[in-house]
């Protein structure tokens, strides 16, 4: 005979000649050699030594076991004392009813949506994450959700989870911040056949993501083409000289021209501007010649104006000097002073009066 002792946290299954006989709980027992006892820790999951259905025919054992059945399209989240322990896939599982509190949350993974009774905090952690797909929409983004190729809804910023299965899911994101569109290298002919190369820019913002991503394809490319065509329409409607005079009206024209198209694309255009207007070499040379000629004409006009003013001033001075002898004398002394500034030295003879000699030098003899 052999002795078997079971503690308070243990249970035993007695088999005789390979057949289940009974279940034992806490206590001390004696057995013959042809009897075999399997001892289990009832705080752990029960792992049956034979088919579970055979053991469940024992009413005492069936009463102390909690059996969980998981279908092919399901998973079950097993919690122990409030903490997520493992994921149960298709099959049958048994747990002892003991001091350990078990909770089981069943999920149908053949569906896309995850039920609200499942804590979102466990979805991103192993082992649950293996059965979940997710998408994050940033605070400056919006997204559109397609399930099996069908548009379902617009996703606001946040974290989203779906069960991983054969159903296809596509999340299209779009940046809702203001963006810049470059319209560069546009070769355009004016009405008088002058070839210009124009570099422009536009600022736009996405306002309706459903129109942009669901109802249109490549909305940004379509917006670029609309800008390009509007710019060509404006440039082709004016001669080169008219275009230079009306360049300030380009932006309002473009914004008005693309407004309706932008709305259909779910976009709002907030600004447009011309960065460069590049002329061909021959036109640039002609423009430079015109500019030089204009500047020369302006310089000649200024010179003539100054000469006229100077002559008029001299005439007025002469009239005043003719009428006033003292003014004549002062002007005479002024010229003597200017002449003296240019003379480095003066030689005078001591044989005569010094003042008289200086007078002879600077004052003309009548």
VOGU-3710 file (C-alpha; in Angstrom, 3 decimals, decimal comma):
1> xxxxxxxxxx> 0,000/0,000/0,000  0,998/3,620/-0,434  0,090/6,781/1,430  -1,107/10,000/-0,269  -1,650/13,266/1,601  -3,585/16,150/0,032  -3,229/19,695/1,352  -5,995/22,319/1,416  -4,994/23,728/-1,992  -4,822/20,310/-3,670
11> xxxxxxxxxx> -7,183/17,794/-5,240  -6,569/14,268/-6,479  -7,957/12,010/-9,163  -7,808/8,258/-8,534  -7,336/5,904/-11,489  -7,431/2,115/-11,331  -6,172/0,150/-14,293  -6,364/3,345/-16,355  -10,002/4,159/-15,461  -11,120/7,126/-13,370
21> xxxxxxxxxx> -12,540/6,081/-9,996  -13,133/9,175/-7,916  -11,940/12,619/-6,838  -10,230/13,331/-3,524  -9,940/16,565/-1,552  -7,936/17,515/1,555  -6,890/14,533/3,710  -4,666/11,449/3,987  -5,396/8,346/1,927  -4,033/4,778/1,439
31> xxxxxxxxxx> -4,034/2,950/-1,897  -3,132/-0,394/-3,365  -0,316/-0,617/-5,863  -2,638/-0,953/-8,841  -4,217/2,463/-8,063  -2,704/5,686/-9,369  -3,393/9,156/-7,945  -2,942/12,392/-9,944  -2,487/15,382/-7,652  -3,478/18,886/-8,843
41> xxxxxxxxxx> -2,942/22,383/-7,539  -6,458/23,820/-7,508  -5,114/27,386/-7,837  -3,935/26,499/-11,351  -5,720/25,559/-14,561  -6,883/21,941/-14,650  -5,098/19,848/-17,289  -7,021/16,535/-17,614  -4,997/13,314/-18,057  -7,777/11,829/-20,233
51> xxxxxxxxxx> -10,711/13,111/-22,258  -12,469/15,809/-20,234  -15,962/14,503/-21,043  -15,101/11,200/-19,345  -14,026/12,977/-16,171  -17,098/15,223/-16,132  -19,246/12,123/-15,632  -18,014/12,302/-12,052  -20,594/14,655/-10,526  -18,345/15,738/-7,657
61> xxxxxxxxxx> -15,576/16,615/-10,087  -17,964/18,364/-12,495  -19,304/20,430/-9,600  -15,875/21,721/-8,596  -14,710/22,490/-12,139  -15,559/25,534/-14,271  -15,545/24,547/-17,933  -15,086/27,140/-20,685  -15,878/26,248/-24,287  -14,428/28,454/-27,055
71> xxxxxxxxxx> -15,799/28,232/-30,598  -13,764/28,469/-33,791  -14,706/32,113/-34,387  -14,083/33,172/-30,790  -11,406/33,955/-28,291  -11,857/34,242/-24,539  -9,876/36,588/-22,341  -9,092/34,871/-19,044  -8,713/37,057/-15,951  -7,334/35,894/-12,602
81> xxxxxxxxxx> -8,190/38,081/-9,637  -8,932/40,989/-11,971  -5,738/40,678/-14,042  -5,663/39,511/-17,662  -3,810/36,199/-17,713  -4,139/34,595/-21,142  -6,166/34,278/-24,335  -8,111/31,065/-24,827  -8,524/29,983/-28,435  -10,922/27,374/-29,880
91> xxxxxxxxxx> -11,248/24,395/-27,524  -12,431/23,343/-24,043  -10,755/24,482/-20,851  -11,340/23,613/-17,197  -10,496/25,606/-14,071  -10,840/24,684/-10,409  -13,368/26,613/-8,336  -11,077/27,792/-5,576  -9,722/30,864/-3,836  -8,634/32,206/-7,246
101> xxxxxxxxxx> -11,361/34,286/-8,855  -11,665/33,630/-12,575  -13,432/35,898/-15,059  -13,889/35,179/-18,743  -14,741/37,703/-21,478  -15,862/36,193/-24,743  -15,184/37,937/-28,081  -16,434/37,108/-31,560  -13,371/37,727/-33,746  -15,300/37,006/-36,961
111> xxxxxxxxxx> -16,657/40,541/-36,598  -14,652/43,733/-37,153  -15,815/45,874/-34,252  -14,581/45,178/-30,718  -17,300/45,143/-28,056  -17,316/47,823/-25,371  -17,003/45,280/-22,542  -13,368/44,651/-23,532  -10,883/46,969/-21,847  -8,999/48,961/-24,509
121> xxxxxxxxxx> -5,857/48,956/-22,362  -5,290/45,226/-22,979  -5,708/45,385/-26,758  -2,206/46,734/-27,390  -0,529/44,238/-25,043  0,537/40,649/-25,600  -1,022/38,183/-26,042  -4,211/40,024/-27,131  -2,359/42,242/-29,629  -1,802/39,221/-31,880
131> xxxxxxxxxx> -5,554/39,183/-32,607  -5,963/42,945/-33,044  -5,156/45,477/-35,757  -5,055/49,178/-35,010  -4,727/52,631/-36,546  -3,758/55,925/-34,956  -5,124/59,244/-36,211  -2,987/62,187/-35,077  -4,466/65,403/-33,665  -3,774/67,237/-36,956
141> xxxxxxxxxx> -5,322/64,471/-39,092  -8,640/62,952/-40,054  -9,159/59,567/-41,690  -11,730/57,620/-43,695  -12,534/54,000/-42,854  -13,230/51,409/-45,566  -14,411/47,909/-44,629  -14,450/45,322/-47,418  -13,930/48,168/-49,869  -16,961/50,149/-48,660
151> xxxxxxxxxx> -16,726/53,585/-47,090  -18,061/53,413/-43,524  -17,269/56,645/-41,673  -14,832/59,472/-40,973  -12,419/58,874/-38,096  -11,591/61,764/-35,787  -8,167/61,959/-34,020  -7,622/59,016/-31,678  -6,599/55,343/-31,459  -8,781/52,713/-33,140
161> xxxxxxxxxx> -8,816/48,894/-32,806  -10,453/46,097/-34,849  -10,291/42,318/-34,692  -7,811/40,756/-37,089  -9,645/38,444/-39,486  -10,343/37,899/-43,196  -12,353/41,136/-43,507  -10,257/43,824/-45,172  -9,874/47,216/-43,504  -8,336/50,330/-45,052
171> xxxxxxxxxx> -7,754/53,618/-43,233  -6,955/56,634/-45,431  -5,456/59,575/-43,555  -5,185/63,219/-44,561  -3,330/66,158/-43,022  -5,815/68,876/-42,023  -3,163/71,580/-41,538  -2,516/74,372/-44,038  -0,263/73,137/-46,846  1,828/74,631/-49,638
181> xxxxxxxxxx> 1,448/73,787/-53,326  4,238/74,746/-55,749  3,274/75,547/-59,359  6,713/75,910/-60,931  8,206/76,064/-64,437  5,037/77,039/-66,297  5,887/77,905/-69,933  3,085/80,250/-71,065  2,566/82,469/-74,132  1,035/85,912/-73,729
191> xxxxxxxxxx> -1,505/87,245/-76,211  1,301/88,878/-78,242  3,262/85,559/-78,295  5,854/86,460/-75,654  7,056/83,245/-73,996  7,233/83,489/-70,190  8,276/81,038/-67,531  6,316/81,513/-64,302  6,872/80,074/-60,821  3,904/80,377/-58,483
201> xxxxxxxxxx> 2,694/79,044/-55,120  -0,640/78,417/-53,424  -1,695/77,723/-49,837  -4,641/75,438/-49,175  -6,346/73,545/-46,375  -8,418/70,366/-46,415  -11,932/71,034/-45,064  -13,924/67,967/-46,179  -11,985/64,696/-46,037  -14,888/62,672/-47,452
211> xxxxxxxxxx> -14,908/64,728/-50,658  -11,098/64,689/-50,863  -10,458/60,970/-50,332  -13,756/59,219/-51,113  -15,280/61,233/-53,942  -11,981/62,201/-55,607  -8,683/60,541/-56,408  -5,422/62,447/-55,898  -7,156/65,658/-54,871  -3,812/67,472/-54,596
221> xxxxxxxxxx> -2,933/66,661/-58,223  -6,350/67,844/-59,375  -5,873/71,092/-57,444  -2,470/71,555/-59,113  -4,021/71,164/-62,579  -6,802/73,630/-61,719  -4,199/76,198/-60,607  -2,138/75,586/-63,736  -5,074/76,034/-66,121  -6,319/79,178/-64,360
231> xxxxxxxxxx> -2,829/80,703/-64,540  -2,531/79,897/-68,255  -5,973/81,368/-68,929  -5,027/84,646/-67,259  -1,589/85,017/-68,897  -2,899/84,168/-72,377  -5,537/86,902/-72,116  -3,078/89,829/-71,976  -0,164/91,184/-73,966  3,219/91,340/-72,302
241> xxxxxxxxxx> 2,965/95,068/-71,502  -0,588/94,684/-70,163  0,509/91,796/-68,021  3,237/93,870/-66,385  0,707/96,585/-65,613  -1,912/94,182/-64,192  0,298/91,681/-62,359  -1,312/92,641/-59,045  -4,660/91,259/-60,243  -3,309/87,746/-60,952
251> xxxxxxxxxx> -3,854/86,390/-57,424  -7,526/87,490/-57,084  -8,303/86,069/-60,541  -6,722/82,672/-59,752  -8,427/82,399/-56,357  -11,820/83,144/-57,880  -11,240/80,788/-60,829  -10,339/77,745/-58,704  -12,817/78,369/-55,870  -15,608/76,147/-57,221
261> xxxxxxxxxx> -13,233/73,343/-58,232  -11,517/73,473/-54,829  -14,853/73,144/-53,027  -15,667/70,043/-55,072  -12,314/68,602/-53,965  -13,028/69,371/-50,298  -10,274/72,001/-50,258  -10,177/75,676/-49,332  -7,520/77,792/-51,119  -6,333/80,589/-48,811
271> xxxxxxxxxx> -3,592/82,249/-50,851  -1,859/82,469/-54,214  1,196/84,346/-55,401  3,727/84,677/-58,229  7,270/83,982/-57,120  9,099/84,612/-60,423  8,376/85,763/-63,982  11,342/84,684/-66,114  11,752/86,297/-69,552  13,496/84,700/-72,551
281> xxxxxxxxxx> 16,971/86,011/-73,336  16,019/88,238/-76,313  13,055/89,766/-74,503  15,171/90,362/-71,439  17,804/92,182/-73,546  15,135/94,380/-75,150  13,663/95,174/-71,751  17,099/96,143/-70,460  17,615/98,468/-73,444  14,207/100,071/-72,870
291> xxxxxxxxxx> 15,034/100,527/-69,200  18,422/102,125/-69,995  16,791/104,474/-72,532  14,134/105,488/-70,024  16,729/106,177/-67,351  18,849/108,230/-69,773  15,807/110,289/-70,762  15,006/110,867/-67,106  18,610/111,908/-66,430  18,589/114,365/-69,377
301> xxxxxxxxxx> 15,328/115,870/-68,187  16,741/116,359/-64,697  19,944/117,941/-66,084  17,956/120,363/-68,255  15,769/121,267/-65,322  18,799/121,969/-63,137  20,503/124,052/-65,859  17,340/126,128/-66,290  17,079/126,682/-62,554  20,762/127,650/-62,347
311> xxxxxxxxxx> 20,444/130,136/-65,236  17,359/131,662/-63,682  19,221/132,046/-60,380  22,182/133,757/-62,074  19,845/136,153/-63,861  18,164/137,115/-60,627  21,530/137,638/-58,927  22,770/139,864/-61,776  19,670/142,056/-61,535  20,158/142,523/-57,802
321> xxxxxxxxxx> 23,871/143,356/-58,201  23,086/145,902/-60,897  20,670/147,668/-58,586  22,848/147,508/-55,438  26,535/148,566/-55,451  27,178/147,130/-52,017  25,931/143,706/-53,162  28,292/143,973/-56,148  31,169/144,694/-53,805  30,291/141,722/-51,559
331> xxxxxxxxxx> 30,092/139,409/-54,561  33,445/140,744/-55,743  35,005/139,943/-52,374  33,466/136,465/-52,460  35,147/135,655/-55,784  38,450/137,107/-54,465  38,175/134,768/-51,491  37,580/131,736/-53,756  40,566/132,695/-55,928  42,757/133,158/-52,886
341> xxxxxxxxxx> 41,920/129,628/-51,701  43,512/128,224/-54,860  46,749/130,284/-54,559  49,510/128,667/-52,569  51,716/131,791/-52,212  51,761/135,483/-53,238  54,956/137,528/-53,811  54,837/141,288/-53,176  57,556/143,926/-53,440  58,391/146,005/-50,410
351> xxxxxxxxxx> 59,136/149,056/-52,557  55,459/150,064/-52,606  52,352/149,887/-50,504  51,368/146,201/-49,712  47,656/146,915/-49,778  47,956/148,598/-53,116  49,716/145,599/-54,649  47,028/143,174/-53,435  44,385/145,494/-54,874  46,091/145,401/-58,216
361> xxxxxx> 46,048/141,585/-58,168  42,423/140,938/-57,201  40,544/144,085/-58,166  40,149/144,646/-61,935  41,311/148,048/-63,209  38,639/150,305/-64,627
//
